[in-house]
């Protein structure tokens, strides 16, 4: 894009450039180093007294201007200031930014300064950000992360930093008006000449306190120097001027509440109030209009031709011997695909980085046996292609990165790569980064709307929704003694995503003993004996674990009565949905089913005095259901609870019913059984 924008530069070659200043410039909301003394007296933020910190001000300015050496560039400044109330808020002293530098794209930090203010003996003491506190780390060949931490932060500190960036990447930085802490003031200004056309995109639920757009007259003055001969023997100067209109935008949000993470929600980035600008066209005063609204087809070609993406897939020769061995050992395409997946998954270790471009090359990643999501999954695609399998990469956005907006044609939305395979009419999506994931499942972080298949033959969108459920069944046989002690045999069966989740939990522990201790720590009063697990490493099967246990302190003994909650540890103790209204969907990631069957042998001489009534709940869809039954049979009783969450996502319109549904379920599961001694 830089070269195309330089088209305008061609008309002023040989000129000395002067740019007029804006008229009626709006006053900046704060100045670096000018701290309001009253902010030091604030012990908590009045709008949210529980907040760990508050953004006192966050001000950004992005201008598209003409530079006589670099052509059109974007100059971006940000000034951030916050007050820290609690130790948990110290993390607000650490910030980072990602800089692009590849090909003709250049982004340069022109200034970066920071300061921390503390009150000591009634005086304000300043601590400055030093160069030694700023670190650069490569993200990939195209990007570098600059990270810095402001010094001497403590409870009561006021922190601030100011930075400026010069960039010939014609993209204005996005601006968030809402944070994980409340914000007293957040402002963003954008300005660009009339020759540019930007699309403005807004998301979130906050209302702007200020939303202004104005047109300001500006001009560019050129001084031309005429020269004669090879060497300058004489020169004359003349000036010319181009008048133009500049579009100016100003957005302000005051007293923004903290964005609170809610249970079962997708990335907060989908819902935080944000403004974005996307370049649509360049209309120079002389010359042809240049349209910059990309198509997904052009992005497909761009990636296929990229040295760090598509061209790597043509260099799978390093995997030739492995491809031949897999094909020789497996006849059916499905078996070959599964074997290739296992080969890459078991051989390579994920370094935890989400990327769409390889770090260096798939040859280097394979030799090192480690790498990012792109290194591993592009290596998998290359191996499959080497085997003659119809395989392509799929670029996606992970759940933490936010949902893709297909109408917003921007490659920057994506941060991860998976593999796709077409066998007959079936499409398989695979992610080989996780050792406990089977070839026919995606990691939960990848289940996020749609991905884009990058392919010469079948480019397009593909759903990332899971066809498999989270399935957890608990079966227990419990003997209850007259002194309130329970002795039980407990079995858990985990299917699909529940199995994946449990395997990941177990693999993260040092050994089985440490894992068993974790169970005992999580379950009050439980002492485990004879723990066993089955099919931990058989990833295509369900996983099960069982143990014997003594359980204390869960039965209330009073006189001739024994009182207890029958589901013991299997119940939902709290309704996860607390808001009266929710502005964003409930996202369970995948459908879920929880089944609990507990049979109690009653102590001698006791009968059931009280028990919860049976209950059947169902949402209007008829598939989201909760059933609860207690069946008594002489000296035993059986409790059966089933929760079937039939779909991954519930809309905001369904929220109130879902909240009521869970509320009634939690209430029912909390009801007590009372046993009475009769003999």
C-alpha positions in Angstrom: 0.0 0.0 0.0 2.9 2.3 0.7 4.0 2.4 -3.0 0.5 3.1 -4.1 0.0 6.0 -1.7 3.4 7.3 -2.9 1.5 8.1 -6.2 0.6 11.4 -4.7 4.3 12.0 -3.8 5.1 11.9 -7.5 3.4 15.2 -8.1 5.7 17.0 -5.6 9.0 15.4 -6.5 11.8 18.0 -6.1 9.7 20.3 -3.9 10.3 21.4 -0.3 7.1 20.7 1.6 5.4 22.9 4.2 2.1 21.9 5.7 -0.2 24.4 7.3 -1.4 23.9 10.9 -5.0 23.0 11.6 -7.3 25.9 12.5 -9.3 26.0 15.7 -7.3 23.0 17.2 -9.2 21.3 20.0 -7.5 21.5 23.4 -6.0 18.3 24.6 -7.7 16.8 27.7 -4.5 16.5 29.8 -0.8 17.4 29.7 2.0 15.0 30.6 3.3 15.8 34.1 0.4 18.0 35.1 -1.2 16.0 37.9 -4.4 17.2 39.7 -3.6 17.2 43.4 -7.1 16.0 44.2 -6.4 12.8 42.4 -3.9 11.9 45.1 -6.7 12.3 47.8 -9.0 9.8 46.0 -8.8 6.5 48.0 -11.2 4.7 45.8 -13.2 5.6 42.7 -16.7 6.9 43.6 -18.3 5.2 40.7 -16.9 1.7 41.6 -15.4 1.6 45.1 -14.3 -2.0 44.6 -12.1 -1.2 41.6 -8.3 -2.0 41.9 -7.5 1.0 39.7 -9.2 3.7 37.6 -8.2 5.1 34.2 -8.0 8.9 34.9 -7.6 9.6 31.3 -6.7 7.9 28.0 -6.3 10.2 25.0 -5.4 9.1 21.5 -4.8 11.1 18.3 -4.3 9.6 14.9 -3.5 11.9 11.9 -2.8 11.0 8.3 -0.4 13.6 7.1 2.1 14.1 4.2 5.8 13.7 4.9 8.2 15.1 2.3 10.5 12.0 2.6 8.1 9.2 3.2 4.9 10.2 1.5 1.6 9.8 3.4 2.1 8.5 6.9 0.0 8.0 10.1 1.2 9.8 13.2 -0.3 8.3 16.3 0.0 9.5 19.9 -1.4 8.1 23.1 -1.4 9.6 26.6 -2.6 7.2 29.3 -3.0 8.0 33.0 -4.3 5.8 35.9 -4.6 5.7 39.7 -3.7 2.5 41.5 -5.7 1.6 44.6 -4.8 -2.0 45.3 -1.8 -4.4 44.8 -3.9 -6.3 42.3 -3.9 -3.2 40.2 -0.1 -3.1 39.8 -0.4 -4.9 36.5 -1.7 -1.6 35.0 1.9 -0.4 35.1 2.9 -2.9 32.4 2.0 -2.2 28.7 3.0 -3.3 25.3 2.6 -2.5 21.6 3.2 -4.5 18.5 5.1 -2.9 15.6 5.0 -4.1 12.0 8.2 -3.9 10.0 8.3 -6.0 6.8 8.7 -5.3 3.1 7.9 -1.6 2.6 6.0 -1.4 5.8 7.7 0.6 8.6 6.4 1.5 12.0 8.7 3.5 14.3 8.3 4.6 17.9 9.3 8.3 17.8 8.8 9.0 21.6 8.0 6.9 24.6 8.1 8.3 28.1 6.5 7.3 31.3 6.3 8.4 34.9 5.0 7.3 38.3 3.9 9.7 41.0 3.9 8.9 44.7 3.2 11.1 47.7 6.0 10.9 50.3 6.0 13.1 53.4 3.4 15.3 51.8 5.5 15.8 48.6 5.0 14.3 45.2 7.9 12.1 44.2 8.5 11.2 40.5 10.0 8.0 39.1 10.7 8.0 35.3 10.6 5.2 32.8 14.2 4.3 31.9 15.5 2.7 28.7 16.5 -0.4 30.6 12.8 -0.9 31.5 11.8 -1.2 27.8 12.2 -4.5 26.0 11.7 -5.6 22.4 10.8 -9.2 21.6 10.2 -10.6 18.1 6.7 -11.9 17.5 7.5 -13.2 14.0 9.4 -12.0 11.0 6.8 -9.2 10.5 6.2 -8.0 14.0 8.0 -6.9 17.1 6.5 -6.5 20.6 7.7 -3.5 22.7 7.0 -4.0 26.3 7.6 -1.7 29.2 6.8 -1.5 33.0 6.6 1.7 34.9 8.8 1.8 38.1 8.0 2.1 41.8 4.3 1.4 41.6 2.5 1.1 45.0 -1.0 1.5 46.4 -1.9 5.2 45.8 0.4 5.7 42.8 -0.6 7.7 39.8 1.0 6.3 36.6 1.2 7.7 33.1 2.9 7.2 29.8 2.9 8.9 26.5 4.1 7.5 23.1 4.1 8.5 19.5 4.4 6.3 16.5 5.1 7.1 12.8 3.7 4.5 10.4 3.3 4.1 6.6 0.8 1.3 7.2 -2.4 3.0 6.3 -4.4 1.7 9.3 -5.5 3.8 12.2 -5.1 2.0 15.5 -8.4 0.7 17.0 -9.5 2.5 20.1 -11.2 0.9 23.1 -13.3 3.1 25.3 -13.9 0.5 28.0 -11.4 -1.4 30.2 -11.3 -4.0 32.9 -11.3 -1.1 35.3 -13.6 2.0 35.3 -12.5 4.9 33.2 -13.1 8.6 34.0 -12.2 9.8 30.6 -11.4 8.1 27.3 -11.0 10.1 24.1 -10.0 9.4 20.5 -9.4 11.8 17.6 -8.8 11.0 14.0 -8.0 13.3 11.1 -7.3 12.7 7.5 -7.3 14.6 4.1 -10.2 14.6 1.8 -8.3 12.4 -0.7 -8.9 9.4 1.6 -12.1 7.5 2.2 -12.3 5.5 5.5 -15.0 3.3 6.7 -15.9 3.8 10.3 -16.9 0.7 12.3 -18.3 0.9 15.8 -19.1 -1.9 18.3 -20.1 -2.2 21.9 -22.9 -0.9 24.1 -21.7 2.4 25.5 -23.0 5.8 24.3 -20.6 8.5 23.4 -20.7 11.6 25.5 -19.1 13.4 22.5 -19.4 12.3 18.9 -18.2 15.1 16.6 -17.2 15.3 13.0 -15.9 18.5 11.5 -14.3 19.7 8.2 -11.3 22.0 8.5 -9.5 23.9 5.7 -5.8 23.1 5.4 -3.2 23.5 2.7 0.1 22.1 1.6 2.7 24.6 0.3 5.5 23.4 -1.9 8.7 25.3 -2.7 10.2 24.2 -6.0 14.0 24.6 -6.6 15.1 24.7 -10.2 18.6 23.4 -11.0 20.7 23.5 -14.2 23.5 21.1 -15.3 25.0 18.1 -13.5 26.1 20.4 -10.6 24.0 23.2 -9.2 25.3 26.3 -10.9 22.2 28.4 -10.2 18.8 28.0 -8.7 15.5 29.7 -8.5 12.6 29.1 -6.2 8.9 29.3 -6.7 6.0 28.2 -4.5 2.7 26.6 -5.1 -0.1 25.6 -2.8 -2.7 22.9 -2.6 -5.8 23.6 -0.5 -7.8 20.8 0.8 -10.4 19.8 3.4 -9.5 17.7 6.4 -12.0 15.4 8.1 -11.8 15.4 11.8 -13.5 13.1 14.3 -13.7 13.3 18.1 -15.2 10.6 20.3 -15.4 10.8 24.1 -16.8 8.5 26.7 -16.9 9.7 30.3 -17.3 7.5 33.5 -17.2 4.2 31.6 -17.9 1.3 33.9 -15.4 -1.5 34.1 -16.2 -4.3 31.6 -16.9 -7.3 33.8 -16.1 -10.8 32.6 -19.2 -13.0 32.9 -19.4 -16.8 33.0 -19.8 -18.5 29.7 -19.0 -15.6 27.4 -16.7 -15.3 24.4 -13.9 -12.8 24.3 -14.6 -9.5 25.9 -13.1 -7.9 22.7 -16.3 -8.8 21.0 -18.4 -6.6 23.3 -16.1 -3.8 24.6 -17.0 -0.4 23.1 -14.6 0.2 20.3 -14.1 2.4 17.2 -12.3 1.3 14.1 -11.3 3.0 10.8 -10.6 1.0 7.6 -9.2 2.6 4.5 -11.6 2.2 1.6 -10.1 4.4 -1.2 -7.5 6.9 -2.1 -8.6 9.8 -4.4 -5.6 12.0 -5.3 -6.1 15.5 -6.7 -4.5 14.2 -9.9 -4.7 10.7 -11.1 -6.9 7.6 -10.8 -8.9 6.6 -7.8 -7.3 3.6 -6.0 -9.7 1.3 -4.2 -8.3 -0.3 -1.1 -11.3 -2.3 -0.1 -9.8 -5.8 -0.2 -11.7 -8.9 -1.2 -11.3 -12.3 0.5 -10.1 -13.6 -2.8 -7.2 -11.1 -2.8 -6.3 -12.1 0.8 -6.4 -15.7 -0.3 -3.9 -15.0 -3.1 -1.8 -12.8 -0.8 -1.3 -15.6 1.7 -0.8 -18.3 -0.9 2.1 -16.2 -2.4 3.5 -15.3 1.0 7.0 -16.7 1.7 6.0 -17.3 5.4 2.7 -19.0 4.6 1.6 -20.5 1.3 5.0 -21.0 -0.2 6.1 -23.0 2.8 3.5 -25.6 1.8 5.4 -26.4 -1.4 8.5 -27.3 0.6 7.3 -30.5 2.2 10.1 -32.5 0.8 11.7 -32.6 4.2 8.7 -34.8 5.2 8.9 -37.1 2.2 10.2 -40.2 4.0 7.6 -39.8 6.8 4.8 -39.4 4.2 5.9 -42.6 2.4 6.0 -44.6 5.6 2.6 -43.5 6.7 1.1 -44.4 3.3 2.8 -47.8 3.3 1.4 -48.6 6.8 -2.2 -47.3 6.2 -4.5 -48.1 3.3 -7.5 -45.9 3.9 -7.3 -42.1 3.6 -8.9 -41.6 7.0 -6.3 -43.8 8.6 -3.5 -41.9 6.7 -4.9 -38.5 7.9 -5.1 -39.8 11.5 -1.6 -41.2 11.4 -0.2 -37.9 9.9 -1.9 -35.9 12.7 -0.5 -38.2 15.4 3.0 -38.0 13.9 3.1 -34.2 14.0 1.2 -33.9 17.3 3.6 -36.3 19.1 6.8 -35.1 17.5 6.4 -31.3 17.9 5.9 -29.2 21.0 3.7 -26.1 20.9 5.5 -23.0 22.4 2.2 -21.4 23.4 2.3 -18.8 20.7 -0.6 -18.1 18.4 0.5 -17.2 14.9 -0.6 -17.3 11.2 2.9 -17.1 9.8 5.8 -19.5 10.3 8.6 -18.3 12.6 11.3 -19.2 10.1 10.3 -22.2 8.0 8.6 -25.5 8.4 12.0 -27.2 7.8 13.4 -25.3 10.8 10.3 -26.0 12.9 10.5 -29.7 12.1 14.2 -29.9 12.9 13.6 -28.1 16.2 10.5 -30.2 16.9 8.7 -27.2 18.3 7.0 -23.9 17.3 3.9 -21.8 17.1 0.5 -22.8 16.0 1.5 -21.8 12.4 4.8 -23.7 12.6 3.0 -26.9 13.7 -0.2 -26.9 11.7 1.4 -25.6 8.5 3.9 -28.5 8.9 0.9 -30.8 9.2 -0.7 -29.4 6.0 2.6 -29.8 4.2 2.9 -33.4 5.3 -0.7 -34.2 4.2 0.0 -32.6 0.8 3.2 -34.6 0.5 1.0 -37.7 1.0 -1.4 -36.6 -1.8 -4.2 -35.7 0.6 -6.5 -32.8 -0.2 -5.4 -30.5 2.6 -5.4 -26.8 3.2 -4.7 -24.3 6.0 -7.5 -22.5 7.7 -6.8 -19.1 9.3 -8.9 -18.4 12.4 -9.3 -16.1 15.3 -9.1 -17.8 18.7 -11.8 -17.2 21.3 -9.5 -14.9 23.3 -8.8 -12.9 20.1 -12.4 -12.2 19.3 -14.9 -13.2 16.6 -14.2 -12.7 12.9 -16.5 -10.2 11.1 -16.7 -11.4 7.4 -17.9 -8.0 6.2 -14.7 -6.5 7.7 -12.1 -7.7 5.2 -8.9 -7.5 7.3 -6.2 -10.1 7.6 -5.3 -8.6 11.0 -8.4 -10.2 12.5 -6.7 -13.6 12.4 -4.1 -15.0 14.8 -4.1 -18.8 14.4 -3.9 -21.6 11.8 -5.4 -25.0 11.8 -5.5 -27.7 9.1 -8.4 -28.9 7.0 -8.7 -32.1 5.0 -11.4 -33.1 2.5 -12.1 -36.8 2.0 -15.1 -37.4 -0.2 -17.9 -35.2 1.1 -16.4 -35.0 4.6 -14.3 -32.1 6.0 -12.0 -32.7 8.9 -10.6 -29.8 11.0 -7.4 -30.5 13.0 -5.2 -28.7 15.5 -2.0 -30.6 16.4 -0.7 -28.2 19.1 -2.2 -30.1 22.1 -0.9 -33.6 23.1 -4.2 -34.7 24.5 -6.4 -33.7 21.5 -7.5 -36.3 19.0 -7.5 -35.7 15.2 -11.3 -35.4 14.9 -11.6 -32.6 17.5 -10.6 -28.9 17.7 -9.2 -27.3 20.8 -11.8 -25.2 22.6 -9.8 -22.1 21.9 -10.4 -22.7 18.1 -14.2 -23.1 18.4 -15.1 -19.5 17.4 -17.5 -18.7 14.6 -15.9 -19.2 11.2 -12.5 -19.7 9.7 -11.2 -18.9 6.3 -9.9 -21.8 4.2 -6.8 -20.6 2.2 -6.7 -22.8 -0.9 -6.1 -22.7 -4.6 -9.1 -25.0 -5.3 -11.6 -24.5 -2.4 -11.2 -21.1 -0.6 -14.0 -19.9 1.5 -15.6 -19.8 5.0 -16.0 -22.9 7.2 -17.9 -23.2 10.5 -15.8 -23.9 13.5 -18.7 -25.0 15.7 -18.2 -28.4 17.4 -20.4 -31.4 16.5 -19.3 -33.1 19.7 -20.5 -32.4 23.2 -19.0 -32.1 26.7 -20.2 -35.3 28.4 -19.7 -36.0 32.1 -21.5 -38.8 34.0 -21.1 -39.5 37.7 -22.2 -42.8 39.2 -21.8 -43.4 42.9 -22.8 -46.1 45.5 -22.7 -44.6 48.9 -23.3 -46.2 52.3 -24.4 -43.7 55.0 -23.7 -44.6 58.6 -25.7 -43.5 61.6 -23.0 -41.1 62.8 -23.1 -39.2 59.5 -20.1 -40.7 57.7 -20.3 -41.7 54.1 -18.3 -44.4 52.5 -18.6 -44.5 48.7 -17.5 -45.9 45.4 -17.4 -43.1 42.9 -17.0 -43.4 39.1 -16.7 -40.5 36.6 -17.0 -41.1 32.9 -15.8 -38.3 30.6 -16.7 -38.1 26.9 -15.4 -35.9 24.1 -14.6 -32.4 25.4 -15.0 -33.4 29.0 -12.4 -36.1 28.4 -10.1 -33.6 26.7 -10.5 -31.2 29.6 -9.8 -33.9 32.2 -6.8 -35.3 30.3 -5.3 -31.8 30.1 -5.8 -31.3 33.9 -4.2 -34.6 34.7 -1.2 -34.1 32.3 -0.5 -30.7 33.9 0.2 -32.4 37.3 3.5 -33.8 38.3 2.1 -37.3 39.0 -1.1 -39.1 39.9 -0.6 -38.5 43.6 -0.6 -34.7 43.1 -3.7 -35.0 41.0 -5.5 -37.0 43.7 -4.5 -34.5 46.4 -6.1 -31.8 44.1 -9.4 -33.8 44.2 -9.3 -34.0 48.0 -8.5 -30.3 48.3 -11.5 -29.4 46.0 -14.0 -31.7 47.7 -14.5 -30.9 51.4 -14.3 -33.8 53.7 -13.2 -36.4 51.1 -10.4 -38.9 51.7 -9.6 -41.0 48.7 -8.4 -44.6 48.6 -7.8 -47.0 45.7 -7.8 -44.4 42.9 -7.8 -45.8 39.3 -8.0 -44.3 35.8 -8.7 -45.9 32.5 -7.8 -44.9 28.9 -5.9 -41.8 29.8 -3.8 -42.1 26.6 -6.4 -43.6 24.3 -7.6 -40.3 22.9 -10.2 -41.8 20.7 -12.0 -43.3 23.7 -13.8 -41.8 26.7 -11.8 -41.4 29.8 -12.9 -42.8 33.2 -11.7 -42.6 36.8 -12.9 -44.3 39.9 -12.1 -44.4 43.6 -13.3 -45.3 47.0 -13.6 -42.6 49.6 -14.6 -41.7 53.1 -16.6 -38.5 53.2 -17.1 -36.5 56.4 -18.6 -33.1 57.3 -21.3 -33.2 54.7 -24.1 -34.6 56.9 -25.7 -32.7 59.7 -26.6 -34.9 62.7 -29.0 -33.4 65.2 -30.9 -35.7 67.6 -32.6 -38.4 65.7 -32.2 -36.6 62.3 -29.6 -36.8 59.6 -29.7 -34.0 57.0 -27.7 -33.8 53.8 -27.7 -32.5 50.2 -27.9 -35.6 48.1 -25.7 -34.6 45.1 -22.8 -34.0 47.5 -20.2 -32.6 45.1 -22.0 -32.8 41.7 -24.4 -29.9 42.1 -24.2 -26.4 40.8 -23.7 -24.4 43.9 -24.5 -21.0 42.4 -26.4 -19.6 39.4 -23.6 -18.5 37.0 -25.9 -15.8 35.5 -26.1 -12.9 37.9 -26.9 -9.9 35.7 -30.5 -8.7 35.4 -30.0 -8.2 31.7 -27.1 -9.3 29.5 -26.0 -7.4 26.4 -24.1 -10.3 24.9 -24.9 -14.0 24.3 -24.3 -16.9 26.6 -21.6 -19.0 25.0 -21.0 -22.6 26.4 -18.4 -23.3 23.6 -20.1 -26.6 22.8 -23.3 -28.5 23.9 -23.1 -30.1 27.3 -24.7 -32.9 29.2 -24.2 -33.7 32.9 -25.6 -36.9 34.4 -25.4 -37.8 38.1 -26.7 -41.0 39.6 -26.1 -41.6 43.3 -27.5 -44.5 45.2 -27.5 -44.3 49.0 -27.8 -47.2 51.4 -29.5 -45.9 54.5 -28.3 -46.6 58.0 -30.1 -49.2 60.0 -33.2 -47.9 61.7 -33.6 -44.7 59.6 -36.3 -43.8 57.1 -36.9 -40.9 54.8 -38.6 -38.1 56.6 -38.3 -35.4 53.9 -37.1 -35.4 50.3 -37.2 -32.9 47.5 -40.0 -33.2 45.0 -39.2 -34.3 41.5 -38.7 -31.6 38.9 -38.6 -31.3 35.1 -37.5 -28.0 33.6 -37.3 -27.2 29.9 -36.7 -24.1 27.8 -39.0 -23.3 24.9 -36.6 -25.1 22.5 -37.7 -28.3 24.2 -34.1 -29.6 24.2 -32.5 -27.7 27.0 -33.8 -29.7 29.9 -33.1 -30.4 33.6 -34.6 -33.4 35.3 -34.4 -34.3 38.9 -35.8 -37.5 40.5 -35.4 -39.2 43.8 -36.6 -42.8 44.0 -37.0 -44.5 47.4 -36.8 -48.3 47.8 -36.9 -49.6 51.3 -33.4 -49.2 52.8 -32.0 -47.3 49.8 -32.7 -44.2 47.7 -31.5 -43.1 44.3 -30.9 -39.5 43.2 -30.9 -38.9 39.4 -30.0 -35.4 38.0 -29.5 -34.7 34.3 -28.7 -31.3 32.7 -28.8 -31.1 29.0 -27.5 -27.9 27.5 -28.5 -28.6 23.9 -26.6 -25.9 22.0 -23.5 -23.8 22.2 -24.9 -20.3 22.2 -28.0 -18.7 23.7 -29.0 -15.2 22.5 -29.6 -12.2 24.6 -33.4 -12.7 24.1 -33.0 -16.1 25.7 -31.0 -14.9 28.6 -33.8 -14.2 31.1 -35.3 -17.6 30.6 -31.9 -19.3 30.9 -31.1 -17.4 34.1 -34.4 -18.5 35.6 -33.8 -22.0 34.4 -30.5 -22.2 36.1 -31.9 -20.5 39.2 -34.5 -23.1 39.7 -32.0 -25.9 39.0 -29.5 -24.5 41.6 -32.3 -24.2 44.1 -33.6 -27.7 43.5 -30.1 -29.3 43.8 -29.5 -27.5 47.1 -32.6 -29.0 48.7 -32.0 -31.4 51.6 -32.9 -35.0 52.4 -33.9 -35.6 56.0 -33.6 -39.0 57.5 -35.3 -39.9 60.8 -34.4 -42.6 63.2 -37.5 -44.7 63.9 -36.0 -47.6 65.8 
